[in-house]
Amino acid sequence: MAGERRRHPRRAAAWSASWIAARGAGAGEVCDVSEGGLGLRTSRGVRLPEPGDVLHLSVVIRPDVILTPVALVANTHPEGRVGVAFSQVSSADAFILRQYAEGRGVP
């Protein structure tokens, strides 16, 4: 987005996601993704995780492609947006994220 410096390019996405954290669980939609992290939009009423929280994510791209990275919450916004940075990603998930972020789609 304008004025932001990022290590990895990000692309818009519309994937369902859920997470489990020490403070509880939640669900929402992935709105953008890169090799390094993703942005989530949460449903109204969902308790937002806080910066620094560890999230165990389940991201459903399609029924046969489900990513399960672990991420740290980088920031939250009152309107329900959460930005996370991946801390653990399997090599298979990293490959899919890289392909998508580079505009090659999901294998």
Backbone as CSV, one residue per row, in Angstrom:
resi,resn,N_x,N_y,N_z,CA_x,CA_y,CA_z,C_x,C_y,C_z
1,MET,0.829,-1.154,0.000,0.000,0.000,0.000,0.893,1.242,0.000
2,ALA,0.360,2.370,-0.302,1.139,3.591,-0.491,1.994,3.924,0.715
3,GLY,3.279,4.207,0.462,4.182,4.639,1.521,4.741,3.519,2.383
4,GLU,4.329,2.287,2.143,4.822,1.184,2.951,6.051,0.567,2.301
5,ARG,7.004,0.158,3.136,8.176,-0.566,2.634,8.042,-2.010,3.062
6,ARG,8.050,-2.900,2.115,7.877,-4.314,2.407,9.004,-5.110,1.785
7,ARG,9.376,-6.167,2.462,10.400,-7.067,1.947,9.844,-7.930,0.815
8,HIS,8.565,-8.287,0.914,7.936,-9.164,-0.074,6.719,-8.467,-0.687
9,PRO,6.538,-8.576,-1.998,5.330,-8.001,-2.605,4.096,-8.750,-2.124
10,ARG,2.974,-8.055,-2.039,1.755,-8.736,-1.633,0.696,-8.597,-2.708
11,ARG,-0.227,-9.552,-2.678,-1.313,-9.589,-3.657,-2.633,-9.748,-2.922
12,ALA,-3.667,-9.223,-3.535,-5.010,-9.373,-2.972,-5.404,-10.848,-2.985
13,ALA,-6.188,-11.230,-2.002,-6.685,-12.598,-1.909,-8.074,-12.558,-1.268
14,ALA,-8.788,-13.641,-1.364,-10.100,-13.771,-0.724,-10.255,-15.224,-0.288
15,TRP,-9.498,-15.585,0.742,-9.489,-16.949,1.255,-10.031,-16.957,2.672
16,SER,-10.706,-18.012,3.054,-11.183,-18.094,4.435,-10.029,-18.520,5.340
17,ALA,-10.077,-18.059,6.574,-9.008,-18.372,7.525,-9.581,-18.467,8.931
18,SER,-8.942,-19.265,9.732,-9.260,-19.331,11.154,-7.944,-19.415,11.905
19,TRP,-7.992,-19.109,13.197,-6.780,-19.174,14.003,-7.093,-19.592,15.420
20,ILE,-6.052,-20.110,16.046,-6.077,-20.438,17.469,-4.899,-19.704,18.085
21,ALA,-5.163,-19.041,19.196,-4.124,-18.294,19.917,-4.334,-18.513,21.410
22,ALA,-3.373,-18.099,22.215,-3.487,-18.251,23.663,-4.715,-17.520,24.210
23,ARG,-5.095,-16.401,23.587,-6.232,-15.602,24.057,-7.573,-16.057,23.492
24,GLY,-7.565,-17.066,22.642,-8.809,-17.536,22.049,-8.646,-17.851,20.581
25,ALA,-9.767,-18.022,19.928,-9.773,-18.390,18.521,-10.635,-17.398,17.754
26,GLY,-10.491,-17.412,16.435,-11.293,-16.521,15.606,-11.267,-16.964,14.160
27,ALA,-11.987,-16.218,13.368,-12.057,-16.524,11.941,-12.231,-15.227,11.167
28,GLY,-11.907,-15.302,9.889,-12.049,-14.145,9.027,-11.681,-14.505,7.608
29,GLU,-11.263,-13.494,6.868,-10.900,-13.677,5.472,-9.520,-13.078,5.223
30,VAL,-8.695,-13.817,4.496,-7.402,-13.285,4.070,-7.691,-12.266,2.974
31,CYS,-7.207,-11.023,3.164,-7.466,-9.988,2.153,-6.224,-9.686,1.319
32,ASP,-5.030,-9.975,1.847,-3.809,-9.854,1.051,-2.768,-10.807,1.613
33,VAL,-1.820,-11.184,0.758,-0.845,-12.206,1.144,0.491,-11.938,0.465
34,SER,1.567,-12.328,1.149,2.912,-12.292,0.589,3.666,-13.491,1.142
35,GLU,4.919,-13.631,0.732,5.744,-14.706,1.296,5.971,-14.499,2.789
36,GLY,5.920,-13.249,3.234,6.257,-12.940,4.620,5.110,-12.831,5.592
37,GLY,3.884,-12.740,5.097,2.753,-12.590,6.003,1.466,-12.382,5.246
38,LEU,0.425,-12.009,5.988,-0.861,-11.775,5.348,-1.689,-10.804,6.164
39,GLY,-2.716,-10.297,5.512,-3.684,-9.423,6.163,-5.001,-10.157,6.290
40,LEU,-5.625,-10.035,7.451,-6.914,-10.676,7.712,-7.974,-9.616,7.957
41,ARG,-9.173,-9.867,7.491,-10.347,-9.092,7.888,-11.180,-10.019,8.745
42,THR,-11.503,-9.570,9.939,-12.280,-10.414,10.836,-13.759,-10.075,10.750
43,SER,-14.561,-10.997,11.189,-15.997,-10.772,11.247,-16.310,-9.838,12.408
44,ARG,-17.400,-9.120,12.300,-17.813,-8.244,13.397,-18.022,-9.070,14.659
45,GLY,-17.588,-8.526,15.764,-17.769,-9.208,17.037,-16.649,-10.172,17.397
46,VAL,-15.750,-10.443,16.465,-14.623,-11.330,16.760,-13.602,-10.556,17.585
47,ARG,-13.169,-11.147,18.685,-12.145,-10.500,19.508,-10.821,-10.523,18.748
48,LEU,-10.254,-9.346,18.542,-9.005,-9.255,17.796,-7.830,-9.741,18.631
49,PRO,-6.914,-10.471,18.002,-5.672,-10.780,18.701,-4.886,-9.485,18.880
50,GLU,-3.887,-9.510,19.725,-3.088,-8.315,19.990,-1.694,-8.455,19.380
51,PRO,-1.055,-7.313,19.054,0.311,-7.387,18.523,1.203,-8.234,19.421
52,GLY,1.962,-9.120,18.781,2.833,-10.038,19.509,2.213,-11.402,19.762
53,ASP,0.878,-11.519,19.657,0.228,-12.819,19.837,0.689,-13.787,18.755
54,VAL,0.809,-15.049,19.121,1.144,-16.118,18.181,-0.164,-16.745,17.701
55,LEU,-0.345,-16.807,16.386,-1.539,-17.409,15.799,-1.169,-18.681,15.049
56,HIS,-1.904,-19.731,15.311,-1.800,-20.969,14.538,-2.930,-20.891,13.517
57,LEU,-2.563,-20.627,12.281,-3.530,-20.348,11.229,-3.922,-21.583,10.430
58,SER,-5.127,-21.548,9.924,-5.601,-22.496,8.925,-6.207,-21.649,7.817
59,VAL,-5.576,-21.658,6.649,-6.001,-20.827,5.528,-6.478,-21.756,4.416
60,VAL,-7.763,-21.639,4.080,-8.343,-22.504,3.050,-8.368,-21.746,1.729
61,ILE,-7.473,-22.146,0.834,-7.423,-21.545,-0.495,-8.491,-22.197,-1.375
62,ARG,-8.554,-23.497,-1.301,-9.620,-24.295,-1.897,-9.620,-25.604,-1.100
63,PRO,-10.637,-26.441,-1.248,-10.734,-27.626,-0.382,-9.497,-28.520,-0.342
64,ASP,-8.758,-28.574,-1.438,-7.576,-29.432,-1.475,-6.278,-28.683,-1.178
65,VAL,-6.352,-27.376,-0.861,-5.156,-26.583,-0.556,-5.417,-25.774,0.714
66,ILE,-4.885,-26.286,1.826,-5.046,-25.638,3.128,-3.661,-25.393,3.708
67,LEU,-3.361,-24.118,3.977,-2.069,-23.741,4.558,-2.200,-23.685,6.074
68,THR,-1.116,-24.039,6.774,-1.158,-24.044,8.237,0.073,-23.365,8.844
69,PRO,0.328,-22.107,8.487,1.489,-21.422,9.058,1.240,-20.968,10.495
70,VAL,2.321,-20.676,11.183,2.274,-20.016,12.492,2.747,-18.593,12.246
71,ALA,2.077,-17.629,12.871,2.401,-16.232,12.600,2.336,-15.397,13.873
72,LEU,3.035,-14.281,13.845,2.985,-13.289,14.921,2.139,-12.121,14.457
73,VAL,1.261,-11.636,15.326,0.457,-10.462,14.991,1.370,-9.248,14.988
74,ALA,1.425,-8.566,13.850,2.253,-7.367,13.716,1.461,-6.125,14.086
75,ASN,0.196,-6.084,13.665,-0.637,-4.918,13.965,-2.103,-5.279,13.860
76,THR,-2.933,-4.464,14.504,-4.380,-4.601,14.409,-4.971,-3.221,14.165
77,HIS,-6.148,-3.206,13.577,-6.849,-1.959,13.293,-8.266,-2.087,13.831
78,PRO,-8.807,-1.027,14.396,-10.131,-1.087,15.027,-11.249,-1.609,14.125
79,GLU,-11.121,-1.405,12.817,-12.183,-1.872,11.923,-12.131,-3.381,11.702
80,GLY,-11.198,-4.078,12.359,-11.159,-5.533,12.285,-10.086,-6.118,11.398
81,ARG,-9.142,-5.312,10.975,-8.045,-5.833,10.149,-6.878,-6.212,11.037
82,VAL,-6.235,-7.327,10.709,-5.089,-7.837,11.467,-3.973,-8.146,10.472
83,GLY,-2.774,-7.639,10.734,-1.613,-7.952,9.912,-0.719,-8.916,10.667
84,VAL,-0.309,-9.979,10.012,0.552,-10.967,10.660,1.805,-11.232,9.837
85,ALA,2.872,-11.588,10.528,4.140,-11.977,9.902,4.373,-13.448,10.205
86,PHE,4.652,-14.229,9.181,4.871,-15.659,9.390,6.117,-15.900,10.233
87,SER,6.018,-16.830,11.175,7.181,-17.225,11.963,7.582,-18.676,11.677
88,GLN,6.623,-19.492,11.248,6.899,-20.878,10.858,6.006,-21.226,9.673
89,VAL,6.639,-21.637,8.587,5.900,-22.015,7.385,6.563,-23.260,6.811
90,SER,5.767,-24.268,6.530,6.337,-25.477,5.920,6.864,-25.134,4.533
91,SER,7.750,-25.965,4.027,8.300,-25.706,2.688,7.203,-25.784,1.628
92,ALA,6.245,-26.670,1.797,5.143,-26.776,0.832,4.283,-25.510,0.857
93,ASP,3.962,-25.014,2.064,3.176,-23.783,2.174,3.955,-22.596,1.616
94,ALA,5.253,-22.532,1.895,6.092,-21.430,1.400,6.097,-21.417,-0.130
95,PHE,6.152,-22.591,-0.742,6.129,-22.684,-2.205,4.824,-22.106,-2.752
96,ILE,3.702,-22.491,-2.159,2.394,-22.000,-2.611,2.311,-20.487,-2.436
97,LEU,2.735,-19.976,-1.293,2.697,-18.530,-1.040,3.564,-17.764,-2.039
98,ARG,4.741,-18.289,-2.312,5.651,-17.639,-3.260,5.034,-17.621,-4.667
99,GLN,4.499,-18.760,-5.097,3.865,-18.833,-6.424,2.739,-17.798,-6.533
100,TYR,1.895,-17.742,-5.513,0.763,-16.820,-5.553,1.234,-15.367,-5.531
101,ALA,2.162,-15.059,-4.635,2.658,-13.669,-4.505,3.330,-13.194,-5.790
102,GLU,3.929,-14.111,-6.526,4.576,-13.751,-7.791,3.604,-13.738,-8.962
103,GLY,2.325,-13.934,-8.697,1.311,-13.866,-9.760,1.163,-15.121,-10.577
104,ARG,1.670,-16.235,-10.069,1.607,-17.498,-10.826,0.417,-18.353,-10.433
105,GLY,-0.394,-17.878,-9.508,-1.565,-18.639,-9.076,-1.196,-19.705,-8.061
106,VAL,-2.171,-20.515,-7.743,-1.981,-21.593,-6.766,-1.850,-22.898,-7.515
107,PRO,-0.733,-23.612,-7.280,-0.543,-24.884,-8.000,-1.572,-25.941,-7.593
